[in-house]
Every structure is written in C-alpha cells, then in structure tokens.
Amino acid sequence: MMRLLRLTLFAMTLSLASIPSFADRLTLERIHADPSLSGPTVSALKMSPDGSRVTFLRGRSDDRFQLDLWEFNLKDNSTKLLVDSKILLPEEKLSDAEKARRERERTASFHGISDYSWSPDGKQLLVTLAGNLYLADVAHPDQARRIVSGDVIDPKISPKGHYVSFVRAQNLFTIDLATNKEQQLTTDGGGAIHNAEAEFVAQEEMSQTSGYWWAPDDSAIAFKHFDETPVPNARRFEIYADHTEIIEQRYPAAGDPNVLVSLALVAPTGGKIHTVDLGKETDIYLVRADWSSDAQHLVYQRETRDQKRLDLVAVDASTLAQHTLLSETSPSWVSVGVARPHFLEKTKQFIWASERSGRNHVYLYDMNGQMLHAISSGEWGIDDVLAVDEKAGRVYVAANRDAVIDKQVYALAIDGSMADHPARVTKADGWHEANFSKHGSAFIDTWSDNDTPPQVSVRHADGSLITWLEHNELNSTHPYAPYKPSHVPTEFGTLKSADGQVLHYSILKPPGFDPAKHYPVFLSVYGGPHAQTVQRRWGDLFGQVMAQQGYVVFKLDNRGSFRRERRFTDVIYKNLGKNEVADQLVGIDWLAQQPYVDAKRIGVFGWSYGGFMTLRLLEAASDRIALGVAVAPVTEWDLYDTHYTEQFLTRPKDNPEGYQQSGVIAHLDGLKSPLLLIHGMADDNVLFVNSTRLIDEMQNRGILFNMMTYPGGKHGISKKSSNLHVFKTINNFFNQHFGVSGIDQK
C-alpha cells in the first residue's frame, strides 16, 4: 500500500512538474506593466543620410509609453541616448488637435517624443514633443533648442534642409534655418477652413498622415486646402469622470456631404498661392500628392466619390498644365492608402502599384502615362514598394509570396525579368518590417514570429547581416523569460469557405494540452477589410493569457480580410457581415467537431469591426455560440464615415436594402446568448450613438445584456488603467459564464 502511495505521489510530482506554476503564468497585470514583455523594442527606425547611424524611439524602463530618442552608431556598434524627453520637457500638455491626430494614428497611449526627422546633411535632427519643435545638433544633442512653441503638428525638414515647415492653427508655416525667420504661408485657416492638413476621413481611412508635400528642390510646397462647412455637425456628448463636454464634430456619415477640397502651390518664402484645377466635379477625394524627382511635376491622386475610379494626374509646376497619367477602375472599389508613384531619378519613369490583375503588383510607366511593362506578376501580392536601387536595377518590396501569414522582403528587377520569381531577401519565416536607406543599399529589419519577440538588425540589400541593433534574445534576463515555460505555441491551418476559397486560421491550446479533455473556446475576431489577424508574428499576449487559463484560442481570417486577392475581398461588396459571418461559422463548426472542444462553451470577442462581427455572429448562431463580448461596435452602417462605408456599401440612397441587412438591428431577434457590450464614452471614430441605438432596441425587445462604459474613453480606450480594466472585464465575463477559475488577477 505504501509502495503504491509512493508511486502515485511520484507520478503526481512528474505531472505537476510539467505544468508551470501560477507564478509563471502570464497575467493581464503583467502584460500592462513595465518593462515591456516584448523586451527592449524600438520604433520609428530611421537611417541617417550617410548610413552611419540608426536612430529610433524607445520607451523608458519604468514607463514603456514615454519615448526617448536613441542612436546606434554602425561604426563602433555603440548605443546611446540622444534626446531625453523628460529633460527636454518635464511635463507635456497636448492640444486637442494633437490628441485627435494621435487617435487617428493609433498612438494615443504614447507620450514623450512623438516624431523626429533627419536633416539632409545628417547633422541635425528635428524633434517633436507635445506640439513643440526642437532642433538638435547630432554632435551635441543635449543642447537641443526649441525653435517653435506650442500646438504645432506635422513638422518636416525640407528635402534640401533649408527650411522647417509645420502646421499651426490650421495654417502652414516655414522657418528659414539660415535666418531663423518664421513665415506664415496661408492666412485663411480657422473655423471650418484648414490648410496643409488631412481631413478626418483621409486620416482615418486613406492612411493620409500629412496634408502637404515638399518639392524635392525646396522650390515649392503643395498643400491641401479644405472647407468643412458642408459636413454635418455631429453634436455629441463626451462623458468624462467629472464632467461632460458637448462636442460639435464635423463627422461625415455615409451619404453625407464631404469636405470641399482643393490643392495649391506656394513658395516656402510666401507670396502668391497658385490653385490647381481638380476638375469640374467637386465631390471627390484628394488621396495624396507627390513630386517627380526633377521637381517639374506635381502628381496627385483624385478619387471619385463612388470610389470606382482613381486618376493619377501630373501638373506642370511652372504652367499648371495637367495631363492624366493613368486611371484605375473597378466594378466594386479601387483600393487607396499605400499606393503612390515611386519616381526614378535617372529616367523620366515611375513605378506604380495596381490591383488590376486581381492581385496587387507593380508596373513601370513613363511620364506620358504609357505602361512599359510589369515588374511583378503571379499568384501572390505586394504590400508595398520599400526602395528602388536604380544603379543595381532593383526594386525592393514587401510581399506574401511564400506564405499569406508571413511578410517577407523580395528583390525584383526594374526591367521585369524577375516578375514571377523575385529573390527573397529576408530568410527567417515570420514577419519582417523593413526600413530601407534612400537608394536601397541597406535596410533595418524588424523580425518576429509567434514565439520570438521583435529582433532588429541592420542588413545589406541582399539580406546579409551588418549588425544587430537589438538582438532581443529570449534568454534568462529577458522580461518574458519567467513566462517562457508557460508560452503556448501557435498552430496554423486552413479551411475552405462555401465557395471553395482558402481561409487561414491560428489556434492556441492550453499548457499541458490533453486531447481527451473538453476545453472552452475563446474566438477572437476582427473580420473587416484592411486587416489580417492570422499572422506569424509576435504580439498576442492576451491570447496567451486566455490559453494559459484553459481556453482554446482561435482566430480565422474570413473573406474580405486584408493581403488577399480581389476575388477573396470583393464578395463583401454591398452586403457587410453576410459572407464574413458565414466564414467564421465554418471555423466554429470545425471547432465543434474537434474532440477536445466543448461545443457548448464557445465564446466570441471582437473590437470595432470585430465588435460588429461579434453581434452578427450571436444573431446568426446563438445556438452554436454561448456568449459574446462586443467592444466599440459599429451597429448601423449609416452611422459610420463616408469613405470607409461607401467603399463597400455605396451610398445609403443607392443601396438601402444593403444597409439594412448589413446592420445589427435587422437581425437582433436572433441574439439569444449572453452579451457584454463595451464602449468608450468619448469615442470620436465609432460614435457612442452606435451603442445607444443598439441599447434602445434591445431594451424595447426585452433582450437582457451586460454593459461596461469608459468615461473619457476614445475608440482605443487607451488610458493605461482603463485598457487593463477592459481586458480584465472581458476575461472575467468568459470565466464566469464558462466556469473557468482562471488566475487571480490582482
């Protein structure tokens, strides 16, 4: 009997040894604490003009969101702090314009240095901190001097380094660095009139982070001018903990008038403003503008309101005469955002990305608009053109050629000879974010996979290592080291949609996974256009927490998701939610068939479009989905902005049935499972009225639900304490309903 007891105790010891202790399990508090579990990661990586230095922003050890400017010297492999944000400005206060800008760029949680840029000669750095501009000599960065104070946005050093430009109070300014003279270039900004800024939908939906563009020889600035007067005022309440603000926000909901936009040219020293004729049709989008390498032509992108046509138009900078270089058309929508012409310096040619073949590829054009040949082709797609090395005849691109779940760097030949067989530059499977030097001789590579935090290296154009900038090895001293034994590997797979298209999924299984057990499922969904959730990259720490608490964590990219062919994305046209929900149900039905899944305990969580998807999934399949958490959901598409919504649904007057069927309320009677609704009470993107309209309908129909609101919370609910509270609330909702004890989140 004693021998049996000893054997039993020995077996229990072995079993317990294979399961990490609770102390080593990941917690939500630790995810949100310092130092970052990702290790000493860096952002805003830039190479100096002479290629001798790499600069970057890095969070502090005691506050990962407080960013300072650092340098890595490639000559002696030394790293040093260049500009300490706390010394430069001990206490920062942001203007409302800067807060809104950061919300659009999804950087609202960060403070300290928000941006910086190199002077062309590599001797100075322009640093932005809380709306103030500082100029720092690289030789003496500790002596940075403030050149502009307060409420400045979008500063730039001119291409030749003679000027600093910026926007203040909705007007464009320059400073002559030789004389320190400040010049106001526009004077009519204020109220509904904006100069050199991107309007709300351009920032939010077109990746337009700036509203003005320098000529490469410093001779002129092209800038956007817009009038918000036609845009309806969305008079809404922003509810904070101790007060309520009444906000009048110019918010163009689907079908509403947009801003009146124009494009103009002005010299950096001021003087006459020359307006560019954008055509007779005024209801358009000015997507962006660029300059030819010789500064002779300003080239702008004009998109029709229905988004079925995009024109690339060249303007003679001296005469303002115009000619259309090319037009992109689509029976559904033309994608914009990252596409821009890359002008060659030695020839009057440019490289242009297009989805005309059904996949995103790049083509060579001359300045008459004649397509010369395709530079890339095949059953894969390009994410972006990273650099052009004319001397070597190479174009460097980011693409998904070898795996949809990966991002790699490839080299193509400008002459098109490597169109369908590019040379892969980055070798490790996973996700590579590359920042190239100006002419493509070297690049900074930020690589990660699901088990490896981001590692940053500097590499030659062929991918060979020059040096590590941040090796970030997951060794015994790494912040994530105590949790590595509990880390759950990510498995990838594919399923088939109803029409036979490939759907990629990822899955995390609990530590000590036992296929004979029945586990609850935490299904994390986004599902919307312009996004991909199934990726081989670091970052899903919340998923790790849920898996380590005993959940199977599942993600699936449905039709309509990003980085796929147009046949995959276009099925959502004129009816949002239908095909996306169908694909997610393919994943849910597959999960229910797995012997290790408890089919009665499958829950879904999503944020923004994912919140919309959560609601639609509960409405369509409460018999298969036990609960849902919807954060900041779009509930009715006539409440969301013009450019995004009309891209997929057209205007409400042209597709009333599509709007009704795409919304949540039309299907609300199907919602039977427990719901937790979460929304920030100052959300200026997915307005709070989305939730209040849903709340009213659910109350009218007697549908019970839970709700959590966040005073002052914007769309990302980025306040540190609130962000932690959101995820604890989600976690607890799942645990309480599914009977999972989880881990004590202190």
Secondary structure, 3 states (H helix, E strand, C coil): CHHHHHHHHHHHHHHHHCCCCHHHCCCHHHHCCCCCCCCCCCEEEEECCCCCEEEEEEEECCEEEEEEEEEEECCCCEEEEEECHHHHCCCCCCCHHHHHHHHHCCCCCCEEEEEEEECCCCCEEEEEECCEEEEEECCEEEEEEEEECCCEEEEEECCCCCEEEEEECCEEEEEECCCCEEEECCCCCECCEEECCCCHHHHHHCCCCCCEEECCCCCCEEEEEEECCCCCEEEEEEECCCCEEEEEEECCECCCCCCEEEEEEECCCCCCCEEECCCCCCCEEEEEEEECCCCCEEEEEEEECCCCEEEEEEEECCCCCEEEEEEEECCCCCCCCCCCCEECCCCCEEEEEECCCCCCEEEEEECCCCEEEECCCCCCCEEEEEEEECCCCEEEEEECCCCCCCEEEEEEECCCCCCCCCEECCCCCCEEEEEECCCCCEEEEEEEECCEEEEEEEEECCCCEEEEEECCCCCCCCCCHHHHHHCCCEEEEEEECCCCCEEEEEEECCCCCCCCCCEEEEEEECCCCCCCCCCCCCCCHHHHHHHHCCCEEEEECCCCCCCCCHHHHHHHCCCCCHHHHHHHHHHHHHHHHCCCEEEEEEEEEEECHHHHHHHHHHHHHCCCCCEEEEECCCCCHHHCEHHHHHHHHCCCCCCHHHHHHHCCHHHHHHCCCCEEEEEECCCCCCCCHHHHHHHHHHHHCCCCCEEEEECCCCCCCCCHHHHHHHHHHHHHHHHHHHCCCCCCCC
